[in-house]
Amino acid sequence: MAKPIILTLDDDPHVLRAVERDLRVRYGKDYRIARADSGSAALELLAEWKRRGGVPALFLVDQRMPQMTGLEFLERASALYPDARRVLLTAYADTDAAISAINQVQVDHYLLKPWDPPEDKLYPVISDLLDDWQVAHQPAFDGIRVVGHQWTPDSHRVKDFLARNHVPYVWMDLLSNSEAQGLLALVEDAAPALPILFFSDGTTLANPSNRAIADRIGLQTIADQPLYDLLVVGAGPAGLAAAVYAASEGLRTLVVEEEAPGGQAGTSSRIENYLGFPTGISGGELARRAVTQARRFGVEILTTRRAKRLQVDGPTRVLTLEDGTTLNGRAVLIATGVSYRALQADGMPALTGAGVYYGAALGEGPSVRDQDVYVVGGANSAGQAAVHFARFAKTVTMLVRGASLATSMSQYLIDQIRGTANIRVWTTSEVRQAVGTDRLTHLVVTRDGGQRSETVEAAALFIFIGAEPRTDWLGEVVARDAHGFVLSGVEAIAPSPVPDGSAVPVPATPGAGRASTRMGRRISSSMWALRLPGMLETNVPGVFVAGDVRAGSVKRVASAVGEGAMAVMHVHQYLRDS
Ligand SMILES: Cc1cc2nc3c(=O)[nH]c(=O)nc-3n(C[C@H](O)[C@H](O)[C@H](O)COP(=O)(O)OP(=O)(O)OC[C@H]3O[C@@H](n4cnc5c(N)ncnc54)[C@H](O)[C@@H]3O)c2cc1C
C-alpha cells in the first residue's frame, strides 16, 4: 500500500530543503515526504493526489509566502483533506498571526523557526499529530466493517461505541453501498439483526451489545485481582487523572467505566481551554492519551461495566456491578460525572438515536454532509458542536432559549460561530416537536419567545441542555445534596434540615451525633470519631469523590483532572492511617 504523505511547503529553498531533510530522517520510512515551493504548486499536488489516491497525513506550511500565505493554503487544503493535520511554520514576528489562525482555520499547531534541534522542537509535535492522524486512519481492510441502516439507534450505538473506544471501523450503509449488500448476502442467517459487524478473520456479530463488542475486540471487562488499593468509578477526566496518579505512585488501581473512557470530555470536538494545548485538542484524543498513560502505569480499565451498589465491609469497600460481580477495594473514588438531561418535546424518545442525539455524536459528522442540522443549547458544548458540524453540514442552526449567547458561552467560541458562514443562531427559540417515522425529518420550533411556530427540515438534532448526576446507585450509603451531587469534606457530615425545619447540630466531637442528609443516609457517625473527612472524602471513610459529580465542583476538564489528582493524595493518607 502507498505510504501516507507529509507535505512541506515553503518559498525559501534553503528552509524547504532543511525541513524536508529533517522530516525524511525521522519519518521517511513510514511516510512519503513531498515538497512544494508555492501555494499553487502545492494545490496542484493535492489535485493530483485526489485523482490518483494519494493520502496526505500532515501539511507543514510556511506562513509568509508571496502569492498565497500559509493560512490561505491551509484553508483550501482542509476543504479537500479535512482530516490531514495542519502545522504552520512561522517566524517569531508572525506569532500573533499564527495564534489568530488557530480559530480561523483550526491549525493543529504552529512551530517557530528555527526548529533546531528537531529532536526537541520538531519531532515531538509532528509525531504526536501523526499518531492522532493514524488513529483516525487505519486502512479500511484492517478494521471492522459495520453494515446496517444509517438511521437506527443500534447502528448509532455501535458506531459511537467503536469510535469512543478508538477502534477503527468502516461504516457501510445498506441503502447506498452495494458492497454492504454483497457482504450481507454472505451471512447464513436469512434475516440477521442489524447492524452486523464483520471482522477481518471472517467472523461476524449481529447487533451485539457493547459488552459483546468489548469482549470480542479484547477490551478488558473482567478484573484480574481480588483486591485493589483503589477502585475508581468512571473514566472521565477525573477518574483517569486519579488512576494515572494512583498507579504511578504504586497503588493497585482499577477503573470501572460504563461506556467508554473519556466521559463527557471524550465527546467534545475540541477543548480549547485546557492548559498546555494552545491549539486545542479533541476530547477523543485527550482520552486516548490518558488511557495510554494509565495503562502504561498498570491501571486496569474495565469498560462496559456499570457500578450498581457500594457497600462497606469492615476495611473493604465493595462495588457491585450490574451483573452481580463484586469488586473489592481498600478505597473507592466516585468520578461518575453528569449526563445529559432529556429534552422534553413531543416525538423525542422515539427518534433518539435516529436523528436525535444527546451530546455531540461526533461520528455522525459525515452522515449529515450537505444537510440542515440543529443544535439545541447555548453553552460551550453546544458551540463546539456547531463549529464541528459546520464542517460537514449545509447549515447548522443553533436553537438558544436565552436572548443571546454572551451569558452562557465563551467569547472565543462566539467569535468562531460568527466567523462561520453556515452557522446561524436563533435566540429565544425552542424545539416543540421532533417529526419523522423511521428517522428525524422535521422539527417544530417556536421562535421569538414562543410568539411564532415554524416547521423546518432537519437531518439531525444535537442536544446540549445541561446535565445532572446519576448517583441513585449510591443509595443510602453516600450523602448527596438535593440534586443528587455527592457531598464531600465536612459538609458531608454537617447538620442538615430535619422535618421540623430545625437543624441537627454537628457534635463537638464529630461522631458523637447523628444527622440525616437530604439524600442518602449518614454512615454511622462513630466512623468519624477520630478525624474529619478530607476535602474530597464523602461521609464514608475511604470513599472519595472528584469531578463534575461532586457538589459544588467547577464543571471543567481542568478542575476534574485536578480533583482526580488531589483525591489520590487523600487516598494515600487514608490508606496510611487506616
Ligand atoms: C460536549 C462537551 C464539551 C465540553 N467542552 C469542554 C471544554 O472545552 N472545556 C472544559 O473545561 N470542559 C468542557 N466540558 C466539560 C467537561 O467535559 C467535564 O467537566 C468533564 O468531562 C468532567 O469530568 P468527570 O471525570 O468529572 O466526569 P465525566 O466526564 O462525566 O465522566 C464520568 C464517567 O463516568 C461514567 N459513569 C457514570 N456512571 C457510572 C457507573 N455507575 N458505573 C461506571 N461508570 C459510570 C460515565 O460513563 C463517564 O464516562 C465539555 C462537556 C461536554 C459534554
Ligand as a Chemical Component Dictionary entry (heavy atoms), coordinates in Angstrom:
data_LIG
# 
_chem_comp.id                   LIG 
_chem_comp.type                 NON-POLYMER 
_chem_comp.pdbx_formal_charge   0 
_chem_comp.three_letter_code    LIG 
# 
loop_
_chem_comp_atom.comp_id 
_chem_comp_atom.atom_id 
_chem_comp_atom.alt_atom_id 
_chem_comp_atom.type_symbol 
_chem_comp_atom.charge 
_chem_comp_atom.model_Cartn_x 
_chem_comp_atom.model_Cartn_y 
_chem_comp_atom.model_Cartn_z 
_chem_comp_atom.pdbx_ordinal 
LIG C1  C1  C 0 -19.633 18.283 24.508 1  
LIG C2  C2  C 0 -18.889 18.800 25.701 2  
LIG C3  C3  C 0 -17.866 19.720 25.540 3  
LIG C4  C4  C 0 -17.145 20.176 26.637 4  
LIG N1  N1  N 0 -16.119 21.054 26.433 5  
LIG C5  C5  C 0 -15.372 21.473 27.469 6  
LIG C6  C6  C 0 -14.273 22.349 27.257 7  
LIG O1  O1  O 0 -13.995 22.776 26.137 8  
LIG N2  N2  N 0 -13.534 22.686 28.329 9  
LIG C7  C7  C 0 -13.801 22.244 29.602 10 
LIG O2  O2  O 0 -13.062 22.561 30.511 11 
LIG N3  N3  N 0 -14.850 21.426 29.825 12 
LIG C8  C8  C 0 -15.639 21.032 28.798 13 
LIG N4  N4  N 0 -16.724 20.205 29.018 14 
LIG C9  C9  C 0 -16.992 19.771 30.404 15 
LIG C10 C10 C 0 -16.073 18.605 30.776 16 
LIG O3  O3  O 0 -16.095 17.636 29.748 17 
LIG C11 C11 C 0 -16.484 17.989 32.104 18 
LIG O4  O4  O 0 -16.399 18.975 33.089 19 
LIG C12 C12 C 0 -15.563 16.814 32.466 20 
LIG O5  O5  O 0 -15.627 15.802 31.484 21 
LIG C13 C13 C 0 -15.956 16.233 33.832 22 
LIG O6  O6  O 0 -15.153 15.123 34.067 23 
LIG P1  P1  P 0 -15.569 13.984 35.086 24 
LIG O7  O7  O 0 -14.476 12.974 35.027 25 
LIG O8  O8  O 0 -15.918 14.578 36.376 26 
LIG O9  O9  O 0 -16.929 13.359 34.531 27 
LIG P2  P2  P 0 -17.365 12.785 33.116 28 
LIG O10 O10 O 0 -16.539 13.351 32.044 29 
LIG O11 O11 O 0 -18.826 12.997 33.060 30 
LIG O12 O12 O 0 -17.048 11.228 33.209 31 
LIG C14 C14 C 0 -17.795 10.369 34.036 32 
LIG C15 C15 C 0 -17.688 8.942  33.538 33 
LIG O13 O13 O 0 -18.297 8.073  34.469 34 
LIG C16 C16 C 0 -19.016 7.048  33.799 35 
LIG N5  N5  N 0 -20.052 6.532  34.688 36 
LIG C17 C17 C 0 -21.154 7.179  35.145 37 
LIG N6  N6  N 0 -21.854 6.375  35.975 38 
LIG C18 C18 C 0 -21.182 5.212  36.042 39 
LIG C19 C19 C 0 -21.404 3.991  36.764 40 
LIG N7  N7  N 0 -22.442 3.836  37.596 41 
LIG N8  N8  N 0 -20.512 2.984  36.581 42 
LIG C20 C20 C 0 -19.447 3.124  35.760 43 
LIG N9  N9  N 0 -19.184 4.269  35.074 44 
LIG C21 C21 C 0 -20.036 5.291  35.229 45 
LIG C22 C22 C 0 -19.582 7.765  32.573 46 
LIG O14 O14 O 0 -19.891 6.831  31.541 47 
LIG C23 C23 C 0 -18.432 8.705  32.219 48 
LIG O15 O15 O 0 -17.549 8.122  31.293 49 
LIG C24 C24 C 0 -17.469 19.732 27.941 50 
LIG C25 C25 C 0 -18.534 18.824 28.113 51 
LIG C26 C26 C 0 -19.238 18.374 27.018 52 
LIG C27 C27 C 0 -20.357 17.401 27.212 53 
# 
loop_
_chem_comp_bond.comp_id 
_chem_comp_bond.atom_id_1 
_chem_comp_bond.atom_id_2 
_chem_comp_bond.value_order 
_chem_comp_bond.pdbx_ordinal 
LIG C1  C2  SING 1  
LIG C2  C3  SING 2  
LIG C2  C26 DOUB 3  
LIG C3  C4  DOUB 4  
LIG C4  N1  SING 5  
LIG C4  C24 SING 6  
LIG N1  C5  DOUB 7  
LIG C5  C6  SING 8  
LIG C5  C8  SING 9  
LIG C6  O1  DOUB 10 
LIG C6  N2  SING 11 
LIG N2  C7  SING 12 
LIG C7  O2  DOUB 13 
LIG C7  N3  SING 14 
LIG N3  C8  DOUB 15 
LIG C8  N4  SING 16 
LIG N4  C9  SING 17 
LIG N4  C24 SING 18 
LIG C9  C10 SING 19 
LIG C10 O3  SING 20 
LIG C10 C11 SING 21 
LIG C11 O4  SING 22 
LIG C11 C12 SING 23 
LIG C12 O5  SING 24 
LIG C12 C13 SING 25 
LIG C13 O6  SING 26 
LIG O6  P1  SING 27 
LIG P1  O7  DOUB 28 
LIG P1  O8  SING 29 
LIG P1  O9  SING 30 
LIG O9  P2  SING 31 
LIG P2  O10 DOUB 32 
LIG P2  O11 SING 33 
LIG P2  O12 SING 34 
LIG O12 C14 SING 35 
LIG C14 C15 SING 36 
LIG C15 O13 SING 37 
LIG C15 C23 SING 38 
LIG O13 C16 SING 39 
LIG C16 N5  SING 40 
LIG C16 C22 SING 41 
LIG N5  C17 SING 42 
LIG N5  C21 SING 43 
LIG C17 N6  DOUB 44 
LIG N6  C18 SING 45 
LIG C18 C19 SING 46 
LIG C18 C21 DOUB 47 
LIG C19 N7  SING 48 
LIG C19 N8  DOUB 49 
LIG N8  C20 SING 50 
LIG C20 N9  DOUB 51 
LIG N9  C21 SING 52 
LIG C22 O14 SING 53 
LIG C22 C23 SING 54 
LIG C23 O15 SING 55 
LIG C24 C25 DOUB 56 
LIG C25 C26 SING 57 
LIG C26 C27 SING 58 
# 
